[in-house]
Amino acid sequence: MTHTNTSNITIRSAFVLFSLVMLTTFNSCAKKVSFQTSPIVPAAEGSVKLTKDNNNNYGIKIYLANLAEPTRLMPSKTSYVVWMETNENSTKNIGQINTSSSFMSSKLTASFETVSPVKPTKIYITAEDDPGVQYPGTQVVLTTASF
């Protein structure tokens, strides 16, 4: 009986160790970076979570809180646009933060999610008059440090 109990304890210990190693491995694949405090919307806060999948694509998830409607900014704008910088020194419009009632709650929270084949080095959000702009305007609302 003692041999069986020792074997069970050894198997359980090995399983726990394996689980911890796997958990650490999966967590190390994701990188979370907070946005810096905004001079334009000081109460706004948020973070970017960057993950790499099995196809070598990068998942970008943005979570925001206390982000005022763009129409309340001075000067007033119509939308928030998310930009990505890459190692190739290119800047790309990767989408718009929806602030309609279906996406933005009364607590002024929003989220954004996309996939990129290129690794971003920096993510930032600008207030724009047109969400389809090709180049960012000067009203940078939130920005990360370089990844």
PESULFEN-V250329 format. One record per backbone hydrogen bond with DSSP energy under -0.5 kcal/mol. NH is the residue of the N-H (numbers start at 0). CO is the residue of the C=O. Records with the same first field share a line. If there is no record, write none. Layout:
BEGIN
NH->CO, CO
END
This chain:
BEGIN
4->0
5->1
6->2
7->3
8->4
9->5
10->6
11->7
12->8
13->9
14->10
15->11
16->12
17->13
18->14
19->15
20->16
21->17
22->18
23->19
24->20
25->21
26->22
27->23
28->24, 25
29->26
30->49
32->47
34->45
35->142
43->40
44->64
46->62
47->32
48->60
49->30, 47
50->58
51->28
52->56
55->52
57->115
58->50, 56
59->113
60->48, 58
61->111
62->46
63->109
64->44
65->106, 107
66->107
67->65
71->68
72->69
74->72
76->69
77->127
78->127
79->96
80->125
81->94
82->123
83->91
84->121
85->89
86->118
88->85
91->83
93->81, 91
94->81
96->79
97->95
102->99
103->99
104->102, 108
107->104
109->63
111->61
113->59
115->57
120->84
121->84
123->82
124->141
125->80
126->138
127->78, 125
132->129
139->137
140->124, 138
141->124
143->122
146->120
END
